[in-house]
Amino acid sequence: PDMNQLKIAVILLNWNGEEDSLACLAALQKQTMPCDIITVDNNSSDNFSQIIQKEHSEVTLLQNSSNLGFAGGENTGIRHAIDKGYRYIALINNDAVPAKKWIENLHRSMESDSLIGICTGKLLRTNGLIDSTGDIYTSWGLAYPRGRDTEDLGLYNKQEFVFSGSGGASMYRVTMLKDIGLFDEDFFAYYEDVDLSFRAQLAGWKILYQPAAIAHHKVGASSKKVSGLPTYMTIKNLPWLFWKNVPARLIPQILPRFIVAYSAILISSLLKGKVVPVTKGVFVANILLPKKIVQRQLIQKSKEVSDNYIRSIIIHDLPPNAHKLRLLRSKMRKLSHRN
């Protein structure tokens, strides 16, 4: 294709998910808007790479010599796409199947406004419940997917700006990625998409939710393969997300709540017997904290929006699914009323 046509690359990351990845690939090849497909294999032991080489010469295959997680794996594909001169890069989880107009709908939204750095779609579970309609960051320092585990009854059918795009089904503008950088590979998996979106927001980019861009997702197909992984990643990455991105003026409001929420996650995980992932998570989070503080200085220095703007786009409440924390909060409120 000539260089003007190099508009959209889609990255499909595989880690021992051959069957899911091939189903996703088939759906990408049926898109109403043409896109170039880049597959990245994270050092799998399945036959995915061989199948791509033998049967899909039209697809680019990149192979990592070790498993670099979501962040590193996607970055391998993103760097390749940037080098090749693409304008937009779409990411889709290998265990998701995009509807036929997925690319077309994301692309149309991106083209409508050059300030939109990320456009995210509606990710539905195979049982019809919502998995994500973009992510939210809260005044408790916790992030969560909008609408998760609720029925798709029309509440999320309007196009609107959101805090963060889901790495599982979003399109990214290459000029934005050149501006703010790629995924933070220290995160490996979990919250790296919120971290990238937070940096985008601070730099003045907008993130749009496009409900017509639908994909169906088999949640957690990769993370279920590794015991303790979600606990380890959550405990390691949440403090980094906070320390890198929360503007100085918002720290007094968010930090005390974050300490309560984070401690509750630690205690709850320990009570479930997850001593090893908790210990490892706390250790690695602290070891790399100085590096994150250095990154913070660069991120905050190039900030283009006011702290009030950031305050206005975060949710001043706990995530809906934080049931134990909500209980704890109401007990604390009752105590303070009595006193």
Stockholm file with secondary structure:
# STOCKHOLM 1.0

chainA/1-339         PDMNQLKIAVILLNWNGEEDSLACLAALQKQTMPCDIITVDNNSSDNFSQIIQKEHSEVTLLQNSSNLGFAGGENTGIRHAIDKGYRYIALINNDAVPAKKWIENLHRSMESDSLIGICTGKLLRTNGLIDSTGDIYTSWGLAYPRGRDTEDLGLYNKQEFVFSGSGGASMYRVTMLKDIGLFDEDFFAYYEDVDLSFRAQLAGWKILYQPAAIAHHKVGASSKKVSGLPTYMTIKNLPWLFWKNVPARLIPQILPRFIVAYSAILISSLLKGKVVPVTKGVFVANILLPKKIVQRQLIQKSKEVSDNYIRSIIIHDLPPNAHKLRLLRSKMRKLSHRN
#=GR chainA/1-339 SS CCGGGCCEEEEEEESSCHHHHHHHHHHHTTCSSCCEEEEEECSCSSSHHHHHHHHCTTSEEEECSSCCHHHHHHHHHHHHHHHTTCSEEEEECTTEEECTTHHHHHHHHHHTCTTEEEEEEEEEETTSBEEESSEEEBTTSCEEETTTTSBCSSTTCSCEECSBCCTTEEEEEHHHHHHHCSCCGGGCSSSHHHHHHHHHHHTTCEEEEEEEEEEEECTTTTGGGSTTHHHHHHHHHHHHHHHHHSCGGGHHHHHHHHHHHHHHHHHHHHHTTCHHHHHHHHHHHHHTHHHHHHHHHHHHHTCCSCHHHHHHHSBSSCCTTCHHHHHHHHHHHHHHHHC
#=GC SS_cons         CCGGGCCEEEEEEESSCHHHHHHHHHHHTTCSSCCEEEEEECSCSSSHHHHHHHHCTTSEEEECSSCCHHHHHHHHHHHHHHHTTCSEEEEECTTEEECTTHHHHHHHHHHTCTTEEEEEEEEEETTSBEEESSEEEBTTSCEEETTTTSBCSSTTCSCEECSBCCTTEEEEEHHHHHHHCSCCGGGCSSSHHHHHHHHHHHTTCEEEEEEEEEEEECTTTTGGGSTTHHHHHHHHHHHHHHHHHSCGGGHHHHHHHHHHHHHHHHHHHHHTTCHHHHHHHHHHHHHTHHHHHHHHHHHHHTCCSCHHHHHHHSBSSCCTTCHHHHHHHHHHHHHHHHC
//
